[in-house]
Amino acid sequence: MRLCQIRTSLGARAPATPLLALVVALSAAFGAARPAQAATERTEVVYLVGKGERRESPNAAWVPVAASEKLAPGAIVRTLGDSQMALVMPDRSQVRLNQNSQLEVGSQQQQSGLVVSVLRLVSGRIWSLARPPSVRGETGERIRLTTPTATIGIRGTDWEVEIQPDGSTQLVVLSGVVEMSNPQGAVTVASGEAAVSREGSAPVKFVLVNPSSRVQWVSSWRPQPQRWAGNDAQRLAPIIRRIDAGEYSGAEAALAPAAGSDAGSAVLLADLMLQRGDLDAAQRVLTPHARDGSGDPRAVALLAQVLARQDRIDAAQALVASGLRQNPRNVELQLAEGDLAILQGDAARARASYQAILRDQPDNVDAWYGVGLIASEREQVGAARSALGEALRRSPQNGRVQAELAATETFAGNLPQGRQLLESVLAREPSNYQALTALGINKLKAGQTSEALDDFLRAGAIEPRYSRAWLYSGVALYQLGERKRAIEAFHKAAELDAKDPVPHMYLGMVEIDALDPGAAIAESRAAQERMPYLKSLNQVANNQKGSANVGSSLTAFGLEEWADFYASEAYSPYWGGSHLFRADRYTGKFNKNSELFKGYLTEPTTFGASNRDATLIPSPGHYGRLEALYERTDWQQGALIGTFNGMTATPVPLAYFISGDFAKADARPDDSTGRSRNFTLGLGARPTYQLGLFAFATDTQLRGKLRSTQLPSDNLDQDEKRVDVGLNFKIDPENQLWLKGGKGSQDNSVNGSLFSPEISATLNTAFSTNIFKPLGTLDSFFSTVDQDDVQFRHSFSAIGLQWSWGVERSNQDQNGGLSTTFAPARLDNTQHFTIRATDVWASALYKTAAGHQAQVDVFGQKSEQHRTDVDQLTLAIPGIQPALVPTSGDRDYNEVNPRLGFKWQVAPSQAVRFAWQKWRRPASSSTLSPVDTVGIPVNDRLVSAGGKYERGRVQYDGELGSGFVRAYADHERVDNGLGGRHTAVSDFQVTQLESLRNRPDIFAPKSELEDTPQFQEGRSDSAGISYNRLFSRTHAMAFRYSWHRTEQTGANSGLMIPFIPRHFAQIDSQWSIPGQWLLGASATWRSMRYRDDLNTKPIKAGWSLGGTAYWESLDKHHSVHLVLDNVLSDKAAGNRPDAHFSASYAYRF
């Protein structure tokens, strides 16, 4: 038995009423979560050490029993001397019988609407973990155990009962609450307490100092006499034969006399004591021979295992370290060092210990297994296959090695191969708890959740301290709707593997599903503390928002800066959840698209994530969402949206996402109308563990009839299409390649009439006449953008650094024209702007164990830009030639733009960051290159395609108790060059129907900027502070203030940059209240700012108020979302004068 075996853990809108029949049909077709089922229809014997017997009734003859046998209600089982038995019952309870114990397996009875399992302990000692399906509001017992002197009512708990030699019954409760009674009285026994019931007297309760020591016998520890005897094997051969034959008591009696003076006898005796759970006795036997590490190496190594099982890891480590100083090349001590390092989350030290063994003993199976286990936990599939393959080459029938190799294949998505190997192992070793756990994970990933839970229960009955089984049983229970039992399992997994953040991540996801952000935040903080010990996140399921990220719970409470800090601290380019969550934090489209594409490329099956409760691990399933939306600003619109997505696991993981969005809008001030439809298709597949494939396409069409003052009788057409495809190739988890190509186009056109007193006045003044009337003809307005790109990235970790490099090529063509007639004049304006960009870049990120970071990025950027503008005036008067004013410009850039960043970890969860960034924005709509420097992103809201951006920023982040502070000072310079020029074409904007194309997620962070500034060049100095505070589990607030001093340079020197106020302040408050409600309120102050770069269109200073309310049903089928925003203190204080109200109802299935 190895220590590392015990604690290993791996880590849209639609109408409701008219479509009711369709909803019902689709719900049935897609299916709902299955209710939790019993683990087995009959009690099953899952483990037997030594000899066990059964009989079907009290008068029947005893017959031998074997593992995997099923027992009928009323059957009686017993264990003989030196024997143990494990059972899994129909109500999912796990039961262990110690030696010389007899138990009657009764029937299940109905009591107060609950199913109660009835057992009778005739003699001996049993342990049980009662895990019956939870029932909302349950208060009664779920298991009733009778003994000759007591009746014990159990609700769902961890307990032990022993009938003592005098006939009394002793109860020990390790968790939960148990009622113990007899005719003379009753007591309630809580966690950590014990009670005894004797004939003729009421039960008496007492407190145990260390109750967990009572159940140390409940384990899978098997004696290994050949291993521990070492050079004494020949001398102790007769006793070894007795141990191999299961005659443990006789062997102990033979070893005891010599154990005080003979180390060989002592280690064999202690090994037997460990098997029967007497850790204190084993420690007493070994301590004199270990002599604080200077004694017999076998005694030192085994004593370290004893201390570790007593949760005294530090003492065990100190003992082994002392032993290695005396015997640095002793294999048992090196194995103990490696096993302890795994328990402490120190993979590097563990690997070094095992590899040191292999240098001296290349055929050591235990060392090869240790190396393979480390790689398997981190999903380094190639390394795991190699090391475990080496172990199997030397020991072909080694069950634990085969089980871990099968787990590796399962984690890699090779489910048939993993299943075949596991079934062969379990056919030979039905009680191999590692294989049972791996088989359960395999079934989970295949969508066989109930069957998976059966296997986890079997594994847990055999080895209750195996954290991997607890972790994934929690996943299975949650998928089956057993939230309470799932939480219990995750807490147990966290207890058994205290350094692993994944149980806390799962708990956070469960609490977020329950709309309990306060509890989720507590789990996220616990996960964040353990991130340095993370093994792998590949088995943590994400959705399109990266909800598995540790910052997700904070965003649900509006604590955006705190969430961003957590996301930055845990950021990994190798995990899709990092990218997808960061994408949801960005307000600029370039950064958002960049992280979205990285996330979908890294985890292409994210498209298939559940839209209701999280599945926690990637699992097959099919889902749908129908939503109806009403929205009102200066326009009012109704929309119907249908979304269908899912994932299949065979023959390869394949995910899909299909969405249709149909909307109709009417203007409130006039008779303008519009209709839109948008289709989205996403496909993701992982044909092999190494290869992921991704495809994404959108097609948007908008048709409008404009009846506004300026455009009194016009037709508007907008069409937008885009297709992106790509792949991700994992050489190993920290050595990956990404390749993406995309092509998109946007076409806008308007024609009809144009009312413009400004144009007519200008013409009349120019020609000294009054013949030009304000009402003219808009002969044609068109604007097209065509963009394509090819991008490649390679990221890998080597020599203590995280390296990335890549090459990108992007092209963008913008064409536009505006033709108007104000008889007898015709005005024609055309614009053509092209960008051809090539980027070659490299990045190196260094992280220290203390949390400090240094990042250096170098971008070799080549940008060829050409722009032509032609303005023409034609008069319909004979003999007058058209006036033509062409303007053109070319700019070619071939430059090296570096970025530098440093992060100083002041204290745990406190850091100071500095970033200096130079960047020329490419022609693409996204990039695979880094968009941040040590967690500080480039500001893509200020710089346009082809423009140059420079920045210096210092930032402090600090978690202080229940609050978080961010403070920063920033200097930015922007030169948008040719792309920032203004023409009649670029100034002609049709924004009336923008809400039909852009429906922001109201849970997403809001930008300080009300719109994207358009200007040629300028600079900005700013400073800000924000404070996020969690006041209670149900209430949080966030305050933000920023000061800006902006100034345009060049032609508009001295003018302010549009939309950036001098002062910005915001306060948000969020509440989680009973009944599945989330409420939010916000107040925002902006000082005076301008809409345009000429500073002719001011926006007054003032307040903007808003509120949100969200409700969903307990089963998450139904949800309602209400938003009231942009309630202004002054109509002229906002970019848009009208309040924004929206209401949506969604049905998910």
Secondary structure as the mmCIF struct_conf table of DSSP 4:
data_model
#
loop_
_struct_conf.conf_type_id
_struct_conf.id
_struct_conf.beg_label_comp_id
_struct_conf.beg_label_asym_id
_struct_conf.beg_label_seq_id
_struct_conf.end_label_comp_id
_struct_conf.end_label_asym_id
_struct_conf.end_label_seq_id
HELX_RH_AL_P HELX_RH_AL_P1 LEU A 3 ARG A 7
BEND BEND1 ALA A 16 THR A 17
TURN_TY1_P TURN_TY1_P1 PRO A 18 LEU A 19
HELX_RH_AL_P HELX_RH_AL_P2 LEU A 20 PHE A 30
HELX_LH_PP_P HELX_LH_PP_P1 ALA A 33 ALA A 36
BEND BEND2 ALA A 39 ALA A 39
BEND BEND3 GLU A 41 ARG A 42
STRN STRN1 THR A 43 VAL A 49
BEND BEND4 GLY A 50 GLY A 50
STRN STRN2 GLY A 52 ARG A 55
BEND BEND5 GLU A 56 SER A 57
TURN_TY1_P TURN_TY1_P2 PRO A 58 ASN A 59
BEND BEND6 ALA A 60 ALA A 60
HELX_LH_PP_P HELX_LH_PP_P2 ALA A 61 TRP A 62
STRN STRN3 VAL A 63 PRO A 64
TURN_TY1_P TURN_TY1_P3 ALA A 67 SER A 68
STRN STRN4 LYS A 70 LEU A 71
TURN_TY1_P TURN_TY1_P4 PRO A 73 GLY A 74
STRN STRN5 ILE A 76 THR A 79
TURN_TY1_P TURN_TY1_P5 GLY A 81 ASP A 82
STRN STRN6 GLN A 84 VAL A 88
TURN_TY1_P TURN_TY1_P6 PRO A 90 ASP A 91
BEND BEND7 ARG A 92 ARG A 92
STRN STRN7 GLN A 94 LEU A 97
TURN_TY1_P TURN_TY1_P7 GLN A 99 ASN A 100
STRN STRN8 GLN A 102 GLN A 111
TURN_TY1_P TURN_TY1_P8 SER A 112 GLY A 113
STRN STRN9 LEU A 114 SER A 123
BEND BEND8 GLY A 124 GLY A 124
STRN STRN10 ARG A 125 LEU A 129
HELX_LH_PP_P HELX_LH_PP_P3 PRO A 132 SER A 134
TURN_TY1_P TURN_TY1_P9 ARG A 136 GLY A 137
BEND BEND9 GLY A 140 GLY A 140
BEND BEND10 ARG A 142 ARG A 142
STRN STRN11 ILE A 143 THR A 147
TURN_TY1_P TURN_TY1_P10 PRO A 148 THR A 149
STRN STRN12 ALA A 150 ILE A 154
BEND BEND11 ARG A 155 GLY A 156
STRN STRN13 ASP A 158 ILE A 163
TURN_TY1_P TURN_TY1_P11 PRO A 165 ASP A 166
BEND BEND12 GLY A 167 GLY A 167
STRN STRN14 THR A 169 SER A 175
BEND BEND13 GLY A 176 GLY A 176
STRN STRN15 VAL A 177 ASN A 182
TURN_TY1_P TURN_TY1_P12 PRO A 183 GLN A 184
STRN STRN16 GLY A 185 ALA A 190
TURN_TY1_P TURN_TY1_P13 SER A 191 GLY A 192
STRN STRN17 GLU A 193 SER A 197
TURN_TY1_P TURN_TY1_P14 GLU A 199 GLY A 200
BEND BEND14 SER A 201 SER A 201
STRN STRN18 VAL A 204 VAL A 207
BEND BEND15 VAL A 209 VAL A 209
HELX_RH_3T_P HELX_RH_3T_P1 PRO A 211 VAL A 215
TURN_TY1_P TURN_TY1_P15 GLN A 216 TRP A 217
BEND BEND16 SER A 219 SER A 219
HELX_RH_AL_P HELX_RH_AL_P3 PRO A 225 ALA A 229
HELX_RH_3T_P HELX_RH_3T_P2 GLY A 230 ASP A 232
TURN_TY1_P TURN_TY1_P16 ALA A 233 LEU A 236
HELX_RH_AL_P HELX_RH_AL_P4 ALA A 237 ASP A 244
TURN_TY1_P TURN_TY1_P17 ALA A 245 GLY A 246
HELX_RH_AL_P HELX_RH_AL_P5 TYR A 248 ALA A 259
TURN_TY1_P TURN_TY1_P18 GLY A 260 SER A 261
HELX_RH_AL_P HELX_RH_AL_P6 ALA A 263 GLN A 275
TURN_TY1_P TURN_TY1_P19 ARG A 276 GLY A 277
HELX_RH_AL_P HELX_RH_AL_P7 LEU A 279 ALA A 290
HELX_RH_3T_P HELX_RH_3T_P3 ARG A 291 GLY A 293
TURN_TY1_P TURN_TY1_P20 SER A 294 SER A 294
BEND BEND17 GLY A 295 GLY A 295
HELX_RH_AL_P HELX_RH_AL_P8 PRO A 297 ARG A 309
TURN_TY1_P TURN_TY1_P21 GLN A 310 ASP A 311
HELX_RH_AL_P HELX_RH_AL_P9 ILE A 313 GLN A 326
TURN_TY1_P TURN_TY1_P22 PRO A 328 ARG A 329
HELX_RH_AL_P HELX_RH_AL_P10 VAL A 331 LEU A 343
TURN_TY1_P TURN_TY1_P23 GLN A 344 GLY A 345
HELX_RH_AL_P HELX_RH_AL_P11 ALA A 347 ASP A 360
TURN_TY1_P TURN_TY1_P24 PRO A 362 ASP A 363
HELX_RH_AL_P HELX_RH_AL_P12 VAL A 365 GLU A 377
TURN_TY1_P TURN_TY1_P25 ARG A 378 GLU A 379
HELX_RH_AL_P HELX_RH_AL_P13 VAL A 381 ARG A 394
TURN_TY1_P TURN_TY1_P26 PRO A 396 GLN A 397
HELX_RH_AL_P HELX_RH_AL_P14 GLY A 399 PHE A 411
TURN_TY1_P TURN_TY1_P27 ALA A 412 GLY A 413
HELX_RH_AL_P HELX_RH_AL_P15 LEU A 415 ARG A 428
TURN_TY1_P TURN_TY1_P28 PRO A 430 SER A 431
HELX_RH_AL_P HELX_RH_AL_P16 TYR A 433 LYS A 445
TURN_TY1_P TURN_TY1_P29 ALA A 446 GLY A 447
HELX_RH_AL_P HELX_RH_AL_P17 THR A 449 ILE A 462
TURN_TY1_P TURN_TY1_P30 PRO A 464 ARG A 465
HELX_RH_AL_P HELX_RH_AL_P18 SER A 467 GLN A 479
TURN_TY1_P TURN_TY1_P31 LEU A 480 GLY A 481
HELX_RH_AL_P HELX_RH_AL_P19 ARG A 483 LEU A 496
BEND BEND18 ASP A 497 ASP A 497
TURN_TY1_P TURN_TY1_P32 ALA A 498 LYS A 499
BEND BEND19 PRO A 501 PRO A 501
HELX_RH_AL_P HELX_RH_AL_P20 VAL A 502 ASP A 513
TURN_TY1_P TURN_TY1_P33 ALA A 514 LEU A 515
HELX_RH_AL_P HELX_RH_AL_P21 PRO A 517 ARG A 530
HELX_RH_3T_P HELX_RH_3T_P4 MET A 531 TYR A 533
TURN_TY1_P TURN_TY1_P34 ASN A 538 GLN A 539
BEND BEND20 VAL A 540 VAL A 540
TURN_TY1_P TURN_TY1_P35 GLN A 544 LYS A 545
TURN_TY1_P TURN_TY1_P36 SER A 547 ALA A 548
BEND BEND21 ASN A 549 ASN A 549
TURN_TY1_P TURN_TY1_P37 VAL A 550 GLY A 551
HELX_RH_AL_P HELX_RH_AL_P22 SER A 552 THR A 555
TURN_TY1_P TURN_TY1_P38 ALA A 556 GLY A 558
HELX_RH_AL_P HELX_RH_AL_P23 GLU A 560 GLU A 569
TURN_TY1_P TURN_TY1_P39 ALA A 570 ALA A 570
TURN_TY1_P TURN_TY1_P40 PRO A 573 TYR A 574
HELX_RH_AL_P HELX_RH_AL_P24 GLY A 576 ARG A 585
BEND BEND22 GLY A 588 GLY A 588
HELX_RH_AL_P HELX_RH_AL_P25 LYS A 589 THR A 602
BEND BEND23 GLU A 603 GLU A 603
HELX_RH_3T_P HELX_RH_3T_P5 PRO A 604 GLY A 608
BEND BEND24 ASN A 611 ASP A 613
BEND BEND25 LEU A 616 ILE A 617
STRN STRN19 GLY A 621 ARG A 632
BEND BEND26 THR A 633 ASP A 634
STRN STRN20 TRP A 635 THR A 648
BEND BEND27 THR A 650 VAL A 652
STRN STRN21 LEU A 654 ALA A 667
BEND BEND28 ARG A 668 ASP A 671
STRN STRN22 THR A 673 ALA A 685
BEND BEND29 PRO A 687 GLN A 690
STRN STRN23 LEU A 691 LEU A 706
BEND BEND30 SER A 708 SER A 713
STRN STRN24 ASP A 714 ASP A 732
TURN_TY1_P TURN_TY1_P41 PRO A 733 GLU A 734
STRN STRN25 ASN A 735 PHE A 755
HELX_RH_AL_P HELX_RH_AL_P26 PRO A 757 ALA A 766
TURN_TY1_P TURN_TY1_P42 PHE A 767 SER A 768
BEND BEND31 ASN A 770 ASN A 770
BEND BEND32 PRO A 774 PRO A 774
STRN STRN26 LEU A 775 ALA A 798
TURN_TY1_P TURN_TY1_P43 ILE A 799 GLY A 800
STRN STRN27 LEU A 801 PHE A 822
TURN_TY1_P TURN_TY1_P44 ALA A 823 PRO A 824
STRN STRN28 ALA A 825 LYS A 847
TURN_TY1_P TURN_TY1_P45 ALA A 849 ALA A 850
BEND BEND33 GLY A 851 GLY A 851
STRN STRN29 GLN A 853 LEU A 875
BEND BEND34 ALA A 876 ILE A 877
TURN_TY1_P TURN_TY1_P46 PRO A 878 GLY A 879
HELX_LH_PP_P HELX_LH_PP_P4 ILE A 880 PRO A 882
STRN STRN30 ALA A 883 ALA A 907
TURN_TY1_P TURN_TY1_P47 PRO A 908 SER A 909
STRN STRN31 GLN A 910 ARG A 920
BEND BEND35 ALA A 923 SER A 925
BEND BEND36 LEU A 928 SER A 929
BEND BEND37 VAL A 931 VAL A 931
STRN STRN32 ASP A 932 THR A 933
TURN_TY1_P TURN_TY1_P48 VAL A 934 GLY A 935
STRN STRN33 ILE A 936 PRO A 937
TURN_TY1_P TURN_TY1_P49 ASP A 940 LEU A 942
TURN_TY1_P TURN_TY1_P50 ALA A 945 GLY A 946
STRN STRN34 LYS A 948 LEU A 960
TURN_TY1_P TURN_TY1_P51 GLY A 961 SER A 962
STRN STRN35 GLY A 963 ASP A 975
HELX_RH_3T_P HELX_RH_3T_P6 GLY A 977 GLY A 980
HELX_RH_AL_P HELX_RH_AL_P27 ALA A 984 ASP A 987
TURN_TY1_P TURN_TY1_P52 GLN A 992 LEU A 993
HELX_RH_AL_P HELX_RH_AL_P28 GLU A 994 ARG A 997
TURN_TY1_P TURN_TY1_P53 ILE A 1002 PHE A 1003
BEND BEND38 ALA A 1004 ALA A 1004
BEND BEND39 GLU A 1008 GLU A 1008
BEND BEND40 GLU A 1010 ASP A 1011
BEND BEND41 GLN A 1016 GLN A 1016
STRN STRN36 GLU A 1017 SER A 1032
TURN_TY1_P TURN_TY1_P54 ARG A 1033 THR A 1034
STRN STRN37 HIS A 1035 GLN A 1048
HELX_RH_3T_P HELX_RH_3T_P7 GLY A 1050 ASN A 1052
TURN_TY1_P TURN_TY1_P55 SER A 1053 GLY A 1054
HELX_LH_PP_P HELX_LH_PP_P5 LEU A 1055 ILE A 1057
TURN_TY1_P TURN_TY1_P56 PRO A 1058 PHE A 1059
BEND BEND42 ARG A 1062 ARG A 1062
STRN STRN38 HIS A 1063 ILE A 1073
TURN_TY1_P TURN_TY1_P57 PRO A 1074 GLN A 1076
STRN STRN39 TRP A 1077 ARG A 1086
STRN STRN40 ARG A 1089 TYR A 1090
BEND BEND43 ARG A 1091 ASP A 1092
TURN_TY1_P TURN_TY1_P58 ASP A 1093 LEU A 1094
BEND BEND44 ASN A 1095 ASN A 1095
BEND BEND45 LYS A 1097 LYS A 1097
STRN STRN41 PRO A 1098 ILE A 1099
STRN STRN42 GLY A 1102 GLU A 1112
TURN_TY1_P TURN_TY1_P59 LEU A 1114 ASP A 1115
BEND BEND46 LYS A 1116 HIS A 1117
STRN STRN43 HIS A 1118 LEU A 1128
BEND BEND47 SER A 1129 ASP A 1130
HELX_RH_3T_P HELX_RH_3T_P8 LYS A 1131 ALA A 1133
BEND BEND48 GLY A 1134 ARG A 1136
BEND BEND49 ASP A 1138 ASP A 1138
STRN STRN44 HIS A 1140 ARG A 1148
#
